[in-house]
Amino acid sequence: MKKNSIIILDFGSQYSQLIARRVREMGVYAEVVPFFENIKNILAKEPKGIILSGGPASVYADGAPTIDKALFDAGIPVLGLCYGMQLMTHLFGGEVARADKQEFGKAELLIDDIDNTLYKNIPNKTRVWMSHGDHITRIAEGFEIIAHTDSCIAAVVNRNKNLYAFQYHPEVTHSEHGAEMLKNFVFNVADCEKNWSMGNYIENTVKEIKEKVGDKKVILGLSGGVDSSVAAALINKAIGKQLTCIFVDTGLLRKDEAKQVMEIYAKNFDMNIKCIDAEERFLSKLAGVSDPESKRKIIGKEFVEVFNEEAKKLQDADFLAQGTIYPDVIESVSVKGPSATIKSHHNVGGLPEDLKFELLEPLRELFKDEVRQVGRKLGIPDYMVDRHPFPGPGLGIRILGEVSKEKADILREADAIFIEELRKADLYNKVSQAFVVLLPVKSVGVMGDERTYEYTAVLRSANTIDFMTATWSHLPFEFLEKVSNRILNEVKGINRLTYDISSKPPATIEWE
C-alpha cells in the first residue's frame, strides 16, 4: 500500500501538510518528508510521484534549501510547487530573480497548452492562488511554458524527464480547479491507484498491533480527547484486555467528563480502564499560583507523576501507547535540520526513562480528519469524535489567575451550558472551538432585590482551518442572549457575561 504513494518534500511551506491531505483525500497515501532526507531513503520508499513544496526562501540566496539533482534522473514524475518550481528551474540552469510585481492572492491563470495532461478538463482561464516574491525570468533548457499570468510564468514542463511545475498553489481552496490539477498529476502522470482508506487502515493496523504486541501488555494515558480515545479503541480492538488505560481526573476537566469516559469506554467498549481521582492533589499544588506558565508546568509535572505511579503498579506492561498523530510527527522535524525541532511530542511527554516502555503509536500516520473517520468506524459516538480541542492543562488555563475548586465548579457549569446550547442550535460543528473563560474580576450586579458581587465570565468561539490563524465566530445575537440568560440565571457565582470578538492574531484562541 505504501509503495503506491506520493512523497512531498517539505521546504518549509505552511501548506505542506495540506498537500498531503489533498492527495490522501483522493484515496492515495501521501507522506511529508524534509527536503534534506537522503535520496536513497526517498527512492527506497518506491513512490509513484514526488511533489516539491513551496517555502519562504529564495533559491539564489546563500544556504537556500536544495536537493540532489539526481532525484530528477530516477524516472519518477516530479511536480514542483512555488519554491519547488523555482528550485527545479535553478538546478537545471534557468534564472530566478526578485519580481518587480510580487503576487500574493488570487490571479488569473491562462493555460497555453490546453492539451497538457495536468490541465485535462480544466478551462483555459481559471483563478489560482499565488504567494511569491520571486519569479522565473528565464526557463531552464528542456522546459517549456504551459501556463502564465499577466505578470509571471505560471507553469512549465520537461516532457523528456516527466517534470512539471506550478508557480501557484493548487492545494489551497482559493485555486478554483487546483484539486483537479493535483488529481491529474496523481492519477494521469504518476499513475497511482486508489488504495488508501480508513477501513483498510484499521484492518492493517489491528494486524500490525497484534504482531508487534503478541501476548504482552500495553498501558495508555486516556484523556478523553479524540486522539487518545481513538488510539485506545483501535488497540482495544486488536488486543482487548491486554490494554490498560489510565484516566487521571485532575479536577480540571469538563462537567461529567470522568463519568462519560467510564460509561462510553469501560462499558460500551469493555475496556480495562483505571480512573484515578487526583482532584485534591492537583488543586493543592495549584493553590496560590496565578502565572499561566507556572500553572501549565505544575499540571504537566503532576500528571506525569500520577501516571508514573500508576504505570509502575502494572509491572508486566511492556508498551506505552500514545495518541500521536501525523502533524505531531511532521512538526517534530524542522526543515532547518534535525537539530532544530519545531515541536516535540506532547501526549505523555516527560515520562521518566526508567519506565522502559516501548512506544506504540497506532495513529502516527493519520491527520486529524482521518483520526475522526477511524473513530466513527470503530463505533465511538459522534459527539465524542467531533469534540472541540481541549487543552492538556484543562480548566487550569481557562480560570485566569489562581485556580480553586469553587472556580472550577462555576466554570464547569457555565461551559456545559454554552456547549449544550451550541449543540441544540446545530452550531457546535460549525465552529472550530468554543468554551467559557472565568476572569479574576468581580463586579456588582442585581438579582431579585439583592445586590451581588460575583465573577465575570467570557464566551469564546473561534473559526479556523489550521488553528494557526482564527476568526471569532459570528454567532447570532438571539443565540448569545439565550446563553447569557441561562448562565446568569443558572450558574451561581457569575453575574456578568461578555463575548470575545478577538481574532488570532493578535489574540490567541485560548486566553492563557
C-alpha positions in Angstrom: 0.0 0.0 0.0 2.8 2.5 0.9 4.6 1.8 -2.4 1.7 3.3 -4.3 2.4 6.7 -2.8 3.2 10.3 -3.3 6.1 11.9 -1.3 6.0 15.6 -0.5 9.4 17.1 0.0 9.0 19.9 2.5 10.9 23.1 2.0 9.2 24.9 4.9 5.8 25.7 3.3 2.8 26.3 5.5 0.9 24.2 3.0 3.0 21.0 3.1 0.5 19.1 5.3 -2.3 20.4 3.2 -0.8 18.9 0.0 -0.6 15.5 1.7 -4.2 15.8 2.9 -5.4 16.7 -0.6 -3.7 13.6 -2.0 -5.0 11.3 0.7 -8.5 12.6 0.1 -8.1 11.1 -3.4 -7.5 7.7 -1.8 -3.7 7.7 -2.3 -1.2 7.6 0.5 0.9 10.7 0.8 3.9 11.3 3.1 5.7 14.5 4.1 9.5 14.2 4.2 12.0 17.0 5.0 13.9 18.2 1.9 17.3 17.1 3.4 16.2 13.4 3.5 18.8 11.2 1.9 17.8 10.5 -1.8 18.4 6.8 -1.2 15.9 6.7 1.6 13.4 8.6 -0.6 13.8 6.2 -3.5 13.7 3.2 -1.2 10.1 4.1 -0.4 9.3 3.4 -4.1 7.0 6.4 -4.6 4.9 6.8 -7.7 5.4 10.6 -7.7 7.2 13.3 -5.8 5.9 16.8 -5.1 8.3 19.6 -4.1 6.5 22.0 -1.7 6.7 25.8 -1.5 8.9 27.6 1.0 9.9 31.0 2.3 13.5 31.0 0.9 14.9 32.4 -2.3 16.8 29.8 -4.4 19.6 32.2 -5.2 20.3 33.1 -1.5 23.3 31.6 0.4 22.2 28.5 2.3 18.9 28.1 0.4 17.3 24.7 0.8 18.2 22.4 -2.1 18.1 18.7 -3.2 20.3 16.3 -5.0 19.7 16.8 -8.8 19.9 13.0 -9.2 16.4 12.9 -7.9 15.2 14.1 -11.3 17.0 11.2 -13.1 15.2 8.5 -11.1 12.4 8.1 -13.6 9.8 9.3 -11.1 7.4 12.1 -12.1 8.1 15.3 -10.1 5.7 18.3 -9.6 7.3 21.4 -8.2 5.0 24.0 -6.4 6.1 27.7 -6.0 9.6 27.4 -4.4 9.7 23.8 -5.8 9.2 25.3 -9.3 11.9 27.9 -8.7 14.3 25.3 -7.3 13.8 23.0 -10.3 14.4 25.9 -12.7 17.6 26.9 -10.7 19.0 23.4 -10.7 18.5 23.0 -14.4 20.2 26.3 -15.3 17.3 28.7 -15.6 17.1 32.0 -13.8 15.1 33.1 -10.8 15.0 36.7 -9.6 13.1 39.1 -7.3 9.9 40.1 -9.0 9.1 43.7 -9.7 5.4 42.8 -9.3 5.1 40.3 -6.4 1.9 38.2 -6.4 0.0 37.4 -3.2 -3.6 36.3 -3.6 -5.8 35.3 -6.5 -4.5 35.6 -10.1 -6.0 34.7 -13.4 -4.2 31.7 -14.9 -4.1 31.5 -18.7 -3.3 28.0 -20.0 -1.1 27.9 -23.1 -1.0 24.1 -23.6 -4.7 23.1 -23.1 -3.8 19.5 -24.2 -1.3 19.0 -21.3 -2.1 16.1 -19.1 -2.1 18.4 -16.0 -4.8 20.6 -17.5 -7.2 17.8 -18.6 -10.8 19.0 -18.1 -9.6 22.4 -16.9 -10.9 25.6 -18.5 -8.2 27.6 -20.3 -8.9 30.6 -17.9 -9.1 29.9 -14.2 -8.3 31.6 -10.9 -5.3 30.3 -8.8 -3.7 31.3 -5.5 -0.3 33.0 -5.7 2.2 33.6 -2.9 5.6 34.5 -4.2 8.1 37.4 -4.2 10.5 35.7 -6.7 9.7 34.6 -10.2 11.3 32.9 -13.2 13.0 35.3 -15.6 14.4 32.5 -17.9 13.2 28.9 -18.1 15.7 26.1 -18.0 16.8 24.2 -21.1 14.5 21.3 -21.9 11.5 23.0 -20.3 8.6 24.8 -22.0 5.9 27.1 -20.7 2.4 25.7 -20.4 0.6 28.5 -18.5 1.1 32.1 -17.5 -0.5 35.0 -15.6 -0.2 38.7 -16.7 3.0 39.0 -14.6 4.7 35.6 -14.4 5.5 32.3 -15.9 3.0 30.1 -14.1 3.7 26.6 -15.2 6.4 24.6 -17.1 7.0 21.1 -18.2 10.0 19.0 -19.2 8.4 16.2 -21.2 11.6 14.1 -21.6 12.2 13.8 -17.8 8.5 13.9 -16.7 9.0 17.0 -14.7 6.2 19.6 -14.0 6.0 22.8 -12.0 3.4 25.4 -11.0 4.2 28.8 -9.6 0.9 28.8 -7.8 -0.6 26.7 -5.0 -3.2 24.2 -6.4 -3.6 22.6 -2.9 -5.5 25.6 -1.4 -9.2 26.1 -1.9 -8.7 29.5 -3.4 -7.3 27.8 -6.6 -10.6 27.1 -8.3 -9.5 23.9 -10.2 -6.5 23.1 -8.1 -7.8 19.8 -6.8 -8.4 18.6 -10.4 -4.9 19.6 -11.4 -3.4 17.7 -8.5 -5.6 14.7 -9.4 -4.3 14.9 -12.9 -0.7 14.6 -11.6 -1.5 11.8 -9.1 -3.5 9.6 -11.5 -2.7 10.6 -15.0 1.0 11.4 -14.6 2.1 9.4 -11.6 -0.3 6.6 -12.4 -1.3 6.0 -8.7 -4.1 3.6 -7.7 -6.7 4.3 -5.0 -5.8 2.1 -2.1 -5.8 4.4 1.0 -9.0 4.2 3.1 -9.7 4.2 6.8 -11.3 0.8 6.5 -8.1 -0.6 5.1 -6.1 1.3 7.7 -8.0 -0.2 10.6 -7.6 -3.7 9.3 -3.9 -3.4 8.6 -3.2 -1.6 11.9 -5.0 -4.1 14.0 -3.0 -6.9 12.4 0.3 -4.9 13.0 -0.6 -4.3 16.6 -1.3 -8.0 17.2 2.0 -8.9 15.6 4.0 -6.3 17.5 2.5 -6.8 20.9 2.0 -10.5 20.9 0.9 -11.6 24.4 2.4 -8.6 26.1 0.6 -5.8 27.9 0.1 -2.1 27.0 -0.8 1.0 29.0 -2.2 4.2 27.6 -2.9 7.6 29.2 -6.6 8.2 28.2 -7.5 11.9 28.3 -11.0 11.7 26.8 -9.8 13.7 23.8 -10.2 12.5 20.3 -6.6 11.2 19.7 -6.2 9.2 22.8 -9.7 7.8 22.6 -9.4 6.6 19.0 -5.9 5.1 19.8 -7.4 3.3 22.8 -10.4 1.9 20.7 -8.0 0.7 18.0 -5.6 -1.0 20.3 -8.5 -2.5 22.3 -9.9 -3.9 19.0 -6.6 -5.6 18.4 -5.6 -7.0 21.9 -8.6 -6.4 24.2 -7.8 -6.7 27.9 -4.1 -6.7 27.3 -4.6 -2.9 27.2 -4.9 -0.9 30.4 -6.0 2.7 30.1 -5.2 5.2 32.9 -7.6 8.1 33.1 -6.5 10.8 35.5 -9.3 13.0 36.9 -7.3 16.2 37.6 -10.3 18.1 38.9 -9.8 20.4 35.9 -11.9 18.5 33.4 -15.3 19.4 31.8 -18.6 18.6 33.5 -19.1 14.9 33.9 -16.0 14.1 31.9 -14.9 11.2 34.1 -18.3 9.7 34.2 -18.7 9.9 30.4 -15.3 8.4 29.7 -16.0 5.4 32.0 -19.5 4.9 30.6 -18.5 5.0 27.0 -15.2 3.2 27.0 -15.3 0.9 30.0 -18.9 -0.2 29.4 -19.6 0.1 25.6 -16.1 -1.0 24.5 -15.4 -3.3 27.5 -12.1 -1.6 28.0 -9.8 -2.1 31.0 -9.7 1.5 32.5 -8.4 2.7 35.8 -9.9 6.1 36.8 -7.6 8.0 39.2 -9.3 10.7 41.3 -6.5 13.2 41.8 -8.5 16.4 42.2 -7.3 17.3 45.7 -3.7 16.6 44.7 -3.8 18.9 41.6 -5.7 21.7 43.3 -3.4 21.7 46.3 -0.4 22.1 44.1 -2.0 25.0 42.2 -3.1 26.9 45.4 -1.7 30.4 45.3 -0.4 30.2 41.8 -1.6 32.7 39.2 1.1 32.8 36.5 -0.2 30.8 33.4 3.2 29.2 32.5 3.7 28.1 36.2 0.2 26.6 36.2 1.0 24.7 33.0 4.2 23.3 34.4 2.7 22.3 37.7 -0.2 20.5 36.0 2.1 18.7 33.5 4.6 17.6 36.1 1.8 16.4 38.4 0.1 14.4 35.6 3.4 12.7 34.8 4.0 11.8 38.4 0.4 10.4 38.8 0.8 8.4 35.6 4.2 7.2 36.6 3.0 5.9 39.9 0.1 4.0 38.3 2.3 2.7 35.5 4.7 1.2 38.0 1.9 -0.7 39.6 1.5 -2.5 36.2 4.9 -4.1 36.3 4.2 -6.6 33.5 3.4 -3.9 30.9 5.9 -3.6 28.0 4.3 -1.0 25.8 3.3 2.6 26.3 0.6 3.7 23.8 0.2 7.4 22.8 -2.3 9.2 20.6 0.5 10.8 18.5 -0.9 11.8 15.1 0.8 12.7 11.8 1.0 16.5 12.3 2.9 15.8 15.6 5.4 13.7 13.7 5.9 16.2 10.9 6.2 19.2 13.3 8.8 17.4 15.4 11.2 17.6 12.5 12.3 21.0 11.3 13.1 21.7 7.7 16.1 23.6 9.0 17.7 20.3 10.1 17.3 17.5 12.6 18.7 19.6 15.5 16.2 22.4 15.3 12.9 20.8 16.2 9.7 22.9 16.0 7.6 20.8 18.3 8.2 17.7 20.4 5.6 15.1 21.0 3.2 16.3 23.7 1.0 13.4 24.6 2.6 11.9 27.7 5.8 14.0 27.4 8.3 13.9 30.2 7.8 10.3 31.4 10.9 9.1 33.2 13.3 6.9 31.2 13.3 4.3 33.9 9.8 3.2 32.9 11.5 1.5 29.9 8.4 1.1 27.7 8.4 0.5 24.0 6.2 3.1 22.3 3.1 2.1 20.4 1.6 4.9 18.3 -1.1 3.5 16.0 -2.3 6.9 14.7 1.1 8.4 13.8 0.3 8.2 10.1 -3.1 9.9 10.3 -4.2 13.5 10.0 -6.9 14.7 12.5 -9.8 14.3 10.0 -8.6 10.7 9.3 -8.5 10.0 13.1 -12.1 11.1 13.3 -13.0 8.8 10.4 -11.3 5.8 12.2 -13.1 6.7 15.4 -16.5 6.6 13.7 -15.8 3.3 12.0 -14.8 1.9 15.4 -18.1 2.9 16.9 -17.1 5.9 19.0 -20.2 8.2 19.2 -20.1 11.3 17.0 -20.3 13.7 19.9 -17.0 12.3 21.2 -15.3 12.1 17.9 -16.3 15.6 16.9 -15.3 17.3 20.1 -13.5 20.6 20.0 -9.9 20.7 21.2 -9.4 20.7 24.9 -6.1 21.9 26.4 -3.9 19.5 28.3 -3.9 21.7 31.4 -7.7 21.7 31.2 -9.7 24.4 33.0 -6.5 25.3 34.8 -5.7 27.8 31.9 -9.4 28.8 31.4 -9.6 30.1 35.0 -7.4 33.2 34.8 -5.5 33.8 38.0 -5.5 31.4 40.9 -7.3 28.1 40.5 -9.7 26.7 43.1 -12.4 24.0 43.3 -15.1 26.7 43.6 -13.9 28.4 40.4 -13.6 25.1 38.6 -17.1 24.1 39.6 -18.5 27.5 38.5 -16.7 27.3 35.1 -17.8 23.7 34.5 -21.4 24.7 34.8 -21.1 27.7 32.6 -19.1 25.8 29.9 -21.6 22.9 29.9 -24.5 25.3 29.2 -22.6 27.0 26.3 -21.8 23.7 24.7 -25.3 22.3 25.2 -26.9 25.3 23.6 -24.4 25.2 20.6 -25.4 21.6 20.0 -29.1 22.4 20.4 -28.8 25.2 17.8 -26.8 23.0 15.4 -23.9 25.3 15.7 -21.3 23.1 17.5 -19.9 21.5 14.4 -20.0 24.9 12.5 -17.4 26.4 14.9 -13.9 25.1 15.5 -13.5 25.7 19.2 -15.9 27.1 21.8 -15.6 27.4 25.6 -16.0 29.7 28.6 -13.3 31.6 30.4 -13.6 32.7 34.1 -11.9 36.0 34.8 -10.4 37.0 38.2 -12.7 40.0 38.1 -15.8 40.6 40.2 -18.5 43.2 39.5 -21.7 44.5 41.1 -24.9 43.0 39.9 -28.6 42.8 41.0 -30.5 39.6 41.3 -34.1 40.0 42.6 -33.9 42.8 45.1 -30.4 41.8 46.3 -27.0 43.3 45.3 -24.5 40.7 44.1 -20.7 40.9 43.8 -19.7 37.9 41.6 -17.4 36.8 38.8 -17.3 37.9 35.1 -17.1 35.1 32.5 -16.3 35.3 28.8 -17.7 33.2 26.0 -15.1 32.3 23.4 -15.8 30.8 20.0 -13.4 30.7 17.0 -13.4 29.5 13.4 -10.3 28.2 11.9 -8.9 25.7 9.4 -5.4 25.1 10.8 -5.5 26.8 14.3 -2.6 28.9 13.2 -4.9 31.8 12.4 -8.6 32.1 13.5 -11.5 34.5 13.4 -14.2 34.9 16.1 -17.4 33.2 15.3 -20.3 35.4 14.3 -22.9 33.7 16.5 -26.5 35.0 16.2 -27.4 37.7 18.8 -30.6 35.7 19.7 -28.4 32.7 20.5 -25.9 34.7 22.6 -28.9 36.2 24.5 -30.2 32.7 25.3 -26.8 31.5 26.5 -26.4 34.6 28.6 -29.8 34.3 30.3 -29.2 30.7 31.1 -25.7 31.1 32.6 -26.6 34.2 34.6 -29.7 32.6 35.9 -28.5 29.1 36.5 -24.8 29.4 37.5 -24.3 30.8 41.0 -21.1 32.8 41.1 -21.4 34.6 37.7 -23.3 37.8 37.3 -21.7 39.3 34.1 -21.0 37.7 30.8 -19.1 39.0 27.8 -18.3 37.7 24.2 -14.8 37.7 22.9 -14.6 39.1 19.4 -10.8 38.9 19.0 -9.1 37.2 16.1 -5.8 35.3 16.0 -3.5 37.1 15.6 -3.2 39.3 17.5 -5.0 37.3 20.2 -4.7 33.6 20.8 -7.7 31.2 20.9 -7.1 30.2 24.5 -6.7 33.1 27.0 -3.6 31.6 28.7 
